[in-house]
Amino acid sequence: MSGFYKALSGLALFVSIPVLIHYLGNTSYGVWVLVFTLFQWVLLMDFGLSSVLKTKIPELQHTGNTDLINAYVKSTYKICSYIAVGIFLLFVLLFAVFDVKNLLNIEFDSAFVIQLFLLNILFFCINFVLNTHKALFVSVHKGKFAEQSIAVTQVSFLILLILTTQSFSGLAIETKLYLVSFVNGFVSLLINLIYTLFFFKSEKFSFKTKLETPKEYLNSIYRLGMKYMAIQVGGLILFSSDNYILAYFFGPEEIVPYEVVSKYFQFPLMILLAGMAPLWSKFTKHYLERDAVWIKNAFRKFNYFFIAILIGVIVFTLVAKPVMTVWISKDFNPPFLLLIFVAVMTALRIFTAFYGYFFNGIGNLRSYLLLLSGSVLIKLPLSYLFIKLDFGISSVVIASSCCLLIWSFVQPMEAYKIVSDLKKHE
């Protein structure tokens, strides 16, 4: 069912893009993408706490310690709340120090740009805390509800967006951006709140526990959480900084073809990543049980399945332009080089994500962090190099693909080595 909900979510996102482009126009849609990218950044900037939950709760369930699980969850929500306040204050400070309007080549008034970003950041910080329910559902092997909540959010946003564009078409463009921001933020807040209440009612978890999280567990939250945070921030810089790089070098209007092509390939990516998401907790479980046979079988099955994925990506690339003509407009014609390299990057992201779930699941993050750190260090210089070589907006994708190509060789070798060592020590 996770794949179905991911497909529904992707479809809603797919439909919302031409609606937003038509409603806002190319340049303003580029501004909205910059704001929405920040939304994704904030939701993932949780110091790795959600990732810790997905790893630690299965471990605690394995020992049957329900009270400690409740204390763990309570501490996580408390820490998330502190971080949310910190993030909001940090961005207020950043906007006071930096000229975001000129840095991102945004043509609107500076006061409007700051207000628009802060409105969204306020919503994002509230949703940041409520968003923890997704990790909780995954940790108890009910990831389908996490994906269901995303799908409900996307579909609800699409319905309200269509109603908004039909009812408020004659507004000034600044007001339209405010309106879209409010609709997006309010829908996310409402759905996240409903699913949070649903989780605690259905799973019998509670904040009422009198047990305090032991210091050693809190220390493990911080230690492991900082590692996951480094992974999340690195992943954001590697995959989500592209829009800001493009805005700096080419302006917000040039974000549109990149964003459309990226979202086109994100559709199959979302479905496959949703299908693989439960592997995180499964790898944790079987690693704790020292079940090397199951893990190696999982590796082998995925490697064979990846051949089918490659064929699917090729077909998706071949039909891209006809689909985009119907989807966006008859005049939309993205660079062919952009299509090719986004397809390559999509395939590489799927391949490396599988082994990434393994490393995250077993908490063995050293090699993963080294790979990510190296990629982050070379991403911007590589992007700049390809821009200077006149690869245009494809430059950021080529840079990411080069990084992921290295991952695709190193990760499997390291993963098989870990499993082989596990079998030796049985």
C-alpha positions as CSV (number, residue, x, y, z in Angstrom):
1,M,0.0,0.0,0.0
2,S,2.9,2.4,0.6
3,G,3.7,2.3,-3.1
4,F,0.0,3.2,-3.9
5,Y,0.0,6.1,-1.5
6,K,3.3,7.3,-2.9
7,A,1.9,7.1,-6.4
8,L,-1.2,9.0,-5.4
9,S,1.0,11.7,-3.7
10,G,3.2,11.9,-6.8
11,L,0.2,12.2,-9.1
12,A,-1.2,15.0,-7.0
13,L,2.2,16.8,-7.1
14,F,2.3,16.1,-10.8
15,V,-1.0,17.8,-11.5
16,S,-0.3,20.7,-9.1
17,I,2.8,21.9,-11.1
18,P,1.0,23.1,-14.3
19,V,-1.7,24.6,-12.1
20,L,0.9,26.6,-10.1
21,I,2.8,27.6,-13.3
22,H,-0.4,28.9,-14.9
23,Y,-1.5,30.7,-11.7
24,L,1.8,32.3,-10.8
25,G,3.7,32.6,-14.1
26,N,7.3,31.3,-14.7
27,T,9.2,33.8,-12.6
28,S,6.9,33.7,-9.6
29,Y,6.7,29.9,-9.8
30,G,10.5,29.9,-9.6
31,V,10.2,32.0,-6.4
32,W,7.6,29.6,-5.0
33,V,10.0,26.7,-5.7
34,L,12.7,28.5,-3.8
35,V,10.3,28.9,-0.9
36,F,9.0,25.3,-1.1
37,T,12.6,23.9,-1.3
38,L,13.2,25.7,2.0
39,F,10.1,23.8,3.3
40,Q,11.8,20.5,2.6
41,W,15.0,21.7,4.2
42,V,13.3,22.7,7.4
43,L,11.3,19.4,7.6
44,L,14.5,17.4,7.4
45,M,16.6,19.6,9.7
46,D,15.6,17.6,12.8
47,F,19.1,16.7,14.1
48,G,18.4,13.2,12.9
49,L,15.8,12.6,15.6
50,S,13.2,11.0,13.4
51,S,15.9,8.7,12.0
52,V,16.9,7.8,15.5
53,L,13.3,6.8,16.3
54,K,13.2,4.5,13.3
55,T,16.3,2.8,14.5
56,K,15.8,2.8,18.3
57,I,12.1,1.9,18.7
58,P,12.5,-1.4,16.9
59,E,15.4,-2.2,19.3
60,L,13.4,-1.3,22.4
61,Q,10.4,-3.3,21.1
62,H,12.7,-6.2,20.7
63,T,13.4,-6.0,24.5
64,G,9.7,-5.3,25.3
65,N,10.4,-2.0,27.3
66,T,7.2,0.0,26.6
67,D,7.8,2.6,29.3
68,L,11.2,3.4,27.9
69,I,9.7,3.8,24.4
70,N,7.2,6.3,25.7
71,A,10.0,8.2,27.5
72,Y,12.0,8.1,24.3
73,V,9.1,9.5,22.2
74,K,8.3,12.2,24.7
75,S,12.0,13.4,24.8
76,T,12.0,13.4,21.0
77,Y,9.0,15.7,20.8
78,K,10.4,18.0,23.4
79,I,13.8,18.3,21.6
80,C,12.0,18.8,18.3
81,S,10.0,21.7,19.8
82,Y,13.2,23.4,21.0
83,I,14.8,22.9,17.6
84,A,11.8,24.4,15.8
85,V,12.0,27.6,17.9
86,G,15.7,27.7,17.2
87,I,15.3,27.3,13.5
88,F,12.7,30.1,13.3
89,L,15.0,32.5,15.3
90,L,18.0,31.5,13.1
91,F,16.2,32.3,9.9
92,V,15.0,35.6,11.3
93,L,18.7,36.4,12.1
94,L,19.8,35.3,8.6
95,F,17.2,37.4,6.8
96,A,18.3,40.4,8.9
97,V,22.0,39.9,7.9
98,F,21.7,38.7,4.3
99,D,20.0,40.4,1.3
100,V,18.0,37.3,0.1
101,K,16.4,39.3,-2.7
102,N,19.7,40.1,-4.5
103,L,21.4,36.8,-3.6
104,L,18.6,34.8,-5.4
105,N,18.0,37.4,-8.1
106,I,14.3,37.8,-7.0
107,E,12.7,40.9,-8.5
108,F,10.1,41.5,-5.8
109,D,10.4,44.1,-3.0
110,S,12.9,43.1,-0.2
111,A,10.2,43.4,2.5
112,F,7.8,41.2,0.6
113,V,10.5,38.5,0.1
114,I,11.4,38.4,3.8
115,Q,7.7,38.3,4.8
116,L,7.0,35.5,2.3
117,F,9.9,33.4,3.5
118,L,9.1,33.9,7.2
119,L,5.4,33.1,6.8
120,N,6.4,29.8,5.2
121,I,9.1,29.1,7.8
122,L,6.6,29.6,10.6
123,F,4.3,27.0,9.1
124,F,7.3,24.7,8.4
125,C,8.6,24.9,12.0
126,I,5.1,23.9,13.4
127,N,4.9,21.1,10.9
128,F,8.4,20.1,11.7
129,V,7.3,19.0,15.2
130,L,4.0,17.4,14.0
131,N,5.8,15.6,11.2
132,T,7.4,13.2,13.7
133,H,4.4,10.9,13.4
134,K,5.8,9.6,10.1
135,A,8.9,8.2,11.7
136,L,6.8,6.7,14.5
137,F,4.6,4.9,12.0
138,V,7.7,3.5,10.2
139,S,9.3,2.5,13.5
140,V,6.3,0.2,14.3
141,H,6.3,-1.3,10.8
142,K,3.3,0.7,9.6
143,G,5.0,2.9,7.1
144,K,1.9,2.9,4.9
145,F,0.2,5.4,7.2
146,A,3.2,7.7,6.9
147,E,2.8,7.6,3.1
148,Q,-0.9,7.8,3.4
149,S,-0.6,11.1,5.4
150,I,1.6,12.5,2.7
151,A,-0.8,11.5,0.0
152,V,-3.8,13.0,1.9
153,T,-1.8,16.2,2.3
154,Q,-0.9,16.4,-1.4
155,V,-4.4,15.6,-2.6
156,S,-6.0,18.1,-0.2
157,F,-3.5,20.8,-1.2
158,L,-4.3,20.2,-4.9
159,I,-8.0,20.4,-4.4
160,L,-7.7,23.7,-2.4
161,L,-5.2,25.0,-4.9
162,I,-7.6,24.5,-7.8
163,L,-10.4,26.1,-5.8
164,T,-8.1,29.0,-5.0
165,T,-7.0,29.5,-8.6
166,Q,-10.6,29.5,-9.8
167,S,-11.9,31.9,-7.0
168,F,-9.0,34.3,-6.7
169,S,-7.5,34.7,-10.2
170,G,-7.5,38.5,-10.4
171,L,-5.2,39.1,-7.4
172,A,-1.8,40.8,-7.5
173,I,1.1,38.3,-7.8
174,E,2.3,39.0,-4.3
175,T,-1.1,38.2,-2.8
176,K,-1.2,35.0,-4.9
177,L,2.1,33.9,-3.4
178,Y,0.9,34.7,0.1
179,L,-2.3,32.7,-0.6
180,V,-0.6,29.6,-2.0
181,S,1.8,29.7,1.0
182,F,-1.1,29.8,3.5
183,V,-3.0,27.0,1.8
184,N,0.1,24.8,1.7
185,G,1.0,25.5,5.3
186,F,-2.5,25.1,6.7
187,V,-3.2,21.9,4.9
188,S,0.1,20.3,6.1
189,L,-0.5,21.5,9.7
190,L,-4.1,20.1,9.8
191,I,-3.2,16.7,8.2
192,N,-0.1,16.2,10.4
193,L,-2.1,17.0,13.5
194,I,-4.8,14.5,12.6
195,Y,-2.3,11.7,11.9
196,T,-0.4,12.4,15.1
197,L,-3.5,12.0,17.2
198,F,-4.4,8.8,15.2
199,F,-1.0,7.3,15.9
200,F,-1.1,7.8,19.6
201,K,-4.6,6.5,19.8
202,S,-4.0,3.4,17.7
203,E,-0.6,2.4,19.1
204,K,-1.3,3.2,22.8
205,F,1.8,5.3,23.1
206,S,1.6,8.0,25.7
207,F,3.3,11.2,26.9
208,K,2.0,10.6,30.4
209,T,4.8,8.3,31.4
210,K,6.7,9.3,34.6
211,L,9.8,7.5,33.5
212,E,12.6,9.9,32.5
213,T,14.7,8.9,29.5
214,P,18.0,7.7,31.0
215,K,21.0,9.9,30.3
216,E,22.8,7.2,28.4
217,Y,19.8,7.0,26.0
218,L,19.7,10.7,25.6
219,N,23.4,10.7,24.9
220,S,22.7,8.0,22.2
221,I,20.0,10.3,20.8
222,Y,22.5,13.1,20.4
223,R,25.4,11.0,19.2
224,L,23.4,9.0,16.6
225,G,21.1,12.0,15.9
226,M,24.1,14.2,15.0
227,K,25.3,11.6,12.6
228,Y,21.9,11.4,10.9
229,M,21.7,15.1,10.9
230,A,25.0,15.3,9.0
231,I,23.6,12.8,6.5
232,Q,20.4,14.8,6.1
233,V,22.1,18.1,5.7
234,G,24.6,16.6,3.3
235,G,21.7,15.0,1.3
236,L,20.0,18.4,1.2
237,I,23.1,20.2,-0.1
238,L,23.7,17.4,-2.6
239,F,20.1,17.2,-4.0
240,S,18.1,20.2,-2.8
241,S,20.6,23.1,-3.3
242,D,20.3,23.0,-7.1
243,N,17.4,25.5,-7.2
244,Y,19.4,28.0,-5.2
245,I,22.5,27.5,-7.4
246,L,20.4,28.0,-10.5
247,A,18.7,31.1,-9.1
248,Y,22.1,32.6,-8.3
249,F,23.6,32.0,-11.7
250,F,20.6,32.1,-14.0
251,G,17.6,33.7,-12.1
252,P,14.4,32.2,-10.8
253,E,12.8,31.8,-14.2
254,E,15.4,29.2,-15.3
255,I,14.3,27.0,-12.4
256,V,11.1,26.1,-14.2
257,P,12.5,23.6,-16.8
258,Y,14.8,22.0,-14.2
259,E,12.0,21.7,-11.7
260,V,9.5,20.3,-14.2
261,V,12.0,17.6,-15.4
262,S,13.0,16.8,-11.8
263,K,9.4,16.4,-10.7
264,Y,8.7,14.2,-13.8
265,F,11.4,11.7,-12.7
266,Q,10.5,12.1,-9.1
267,F,7.2,10.3,-9.7
268,P,8.8,6.8,-10.2
269,L,11.5,7.7,-7.6
270,M,8.8,8.4,-4.9
271,I,7.0,5.2,-5.6
272,L,10.2,3.1,-5.4
273,L,11.6,4.8,-2.3
274,A,8.2,4.3,-0.6
275,G,8.4,0.6,-1.4
276,M,11.9,0.4,0.0
277,A,11.3,2.6,3.1
278,P,10.3,-0.4,5.4
279,L,13.7,-2.0,4.7
280,W,15.2,0.5,7.1
281,S,13.5,-1.2,10.1
282,K,13.8,-4.7,8.6
283,F,17.6,-4.3,8.2
284,T,17.7,-3.2,11.8
285,K,15.7,-6.2,12.9
286,H,17.7,-8.8,10.9
287,Y,21.0,-7.3,11.7
288,L,20.3,-7.5,15.5
289,E,19.3,-11.1,14.9
290,R,22.6,-11.6,13.0
291,D,20.6,-13.0,10.0
292,A,23.2,-12.6,7.3
293,V,21.4,-15.0,5.0
294,W,18.3,-12.8,4.9
295,I,20.3,-9.6,4.3
296,K,22.3,-11.1,1.5
297,N,19.2,-12.4,-0.1
298,A,17.7,-8.9,0.1
299,F,20.8,-7.5,-1.6
300,R,20.7,-10.1,-4.4
301,K,17.0,-9.6,-5.1
302,F,17.4,-5.8,-5.3
303,N,20.4,-6.1,-7.7
304,Y,18.3,-8.2,-10.1
305,F,15.3,-5.9,-9.7
306,F,17.4,-2.9,-10.5
307,I,17.8,-4.2,-14.1
308,A,14.0,-3.8,-14.5
309,I,14.3,-0.3,-12.9
310,L,16.9,0.7,-15.5
311,I,14.6,-0.4,-18.3
312,G,11.7,1.6,-16.7
313,V,13.9,4.7,-16.5
314,I,14.9,4.4,-20.1
315,V,11.2,4.1,-21.2
316,F,10.3,7.1,-19.0
317,T,13.0,9.1,-20.7
318,L,11.8,8.2,-24.2
319,V,8.3,9.4,-23.6
320,A,9.2,12.4,-21.5
321,K,8.8,15.2,-24.2
322,P,5.4,14.0,-25.5
323,V,4.1,13.7,-21.9
324,M,5.4,17.2,-20.9
325,T,3.7,18.6,-24.0
326,V,0.4,17.4,-22.6
327,W,1.3,17.9,-19.0
328,I,2.7,21.5,-19.0
329,S,2.1,23.1,-22.5
330,K,2.8,22.6,-26.2
331,D,5.6,25.1,-26.0
332,F,7.5,23.5,-23.2
333,N,10.7,22.0,-24.5
334,P,13.4,21.1,-21.9
335,P,17.0,20.6,-23.0
336,F,17.6,17.0,-24.1
337,L,20.9,16.9,-22.0
338,L,18.9,17.8,-18.9
339,L,16.5,14.9,-19.6
340,I,19.3,12.4,-20.0
341,F,21.2,13.4,-16.9
342,V,18.2,13.6,-14.6
343,A,17.3,10.1,-15.8
344,V,20.9,8.9,-14.9
345,M,20.7,10.7,-11.5
346,T,17.3,9.1,-10.8
347,A,18.6,5.6,-11.5
348,L,21.7,6.2,-9.3
349,R,19.6,7.7,-6.5
350,I,17.4,4.6,-6.4
351,F,20.4,2.2,-6.4
352,T,22.3,4.2,-3.7
353,A,19.1,4.7,-1.6
354,F,18.7,0.9,-1.2
355,Y,22.2,0.5,0.3
356,G,21.7,3.8,2.2
357,Y,18.7,2.2,4.0
358,F,21.0,-0.7,5.0
359,F,23.7,1.6,6.5
360,N,21.1,3.7,8.3
361,G,19.2,0.7,9.6
362,I,22.3,-0.9,11.2
363,G,23.6,2.4,12.5
364,N,26.9,2.0,10.6
365,L,27.3,5.4,9.2
366,R,31.1,6.0,9.0
367,S,31.6,5.2,5.3
368,Y,28.3,6.7,4.4
369,L,29.3,10.0,6.1
370,L,32.7,10.0,4.4
371,L,31.1,9.5,1.0
372,L,28.5,12.2,1.7
373,S,31.1,14.6,3.0
374,G,33.3,14.2,-0.1
375,S,30.3,14.7,-2.4
376,V,29.2,17.9,-0.6
377,L,32.7,19.3,-0.9
378,I,32.9,18.7,-4.6
379,K,29.3,19.4,-5.6
380,L,29.5,23.2,-5.8
381,P,32.9,23.3,-7.5
382,L,31.8,20.7,-10.0
383,S,28.5,22.6,-10.7
384,Y,30.5,25.8,-11.2
385,L,32.9,24.0,-13.6
386,F,30.1,22.6,-15.7
387,I,28.4,26.0,-15.8
388,K,31.6,27.6,-17.1
389,L,31.8,24.8,-19.7
390,D,28.3,26.0,-21.0
391,F,26.3,23.0,-19.8
392,G,23.7,25.5,-18.6
393,I,21.0,24.4,-16.1
394,S,22.1,20.7,-16.7
395,S,25.3,21.5,-14.8
396,V,23.9,20.9,-11.3
397,V,22.5,17.5,-12.3
398,I,25.8,16.4,-14.0
399,A,27.7,17.3,-10.8
400,S,25.2,15.2,-8.6
401,S,25.4,12.3,-11.0
402,C,29.3,12.3,-10.8
403,C,29.0,12.1,-7.0
404,L,26.4,9.3,-7.1
405,L,28.5,7.2,-9.5
406,I,31.2,7.0,-6.9
407,W,28.6,6.0,-4.3
408,S,27.3,3.2,-6.6
409,F,30.7,1.4,-6.5
410,V,31.7,2.0,-2.9
411,Q,28.4,1.3,-1.1
412,P,27.7,-2.2,-2.3
413,M,31.4,-3.3,-1.6
414,E,31.2,-1.9,2.0
415,A,27.7,-3.5,2.6
416,Y,28.8,-7.0,1.5
417,K,31.9,-6.7,3.6
418,I,29.8,-5.9,6.7
419,V,27.5,-8.8,6.1
420,S,30.4,-11.2,5.5
421,D,31.9,-10.2,8.8
422,L,28.6,-10.7,10.5
423,K,28.4,-14.2,9.2
424,K,32.0,-15.0,10.4
425,H,31.1,-14.0,14.0
426,E,27.9,-16.1,14.2
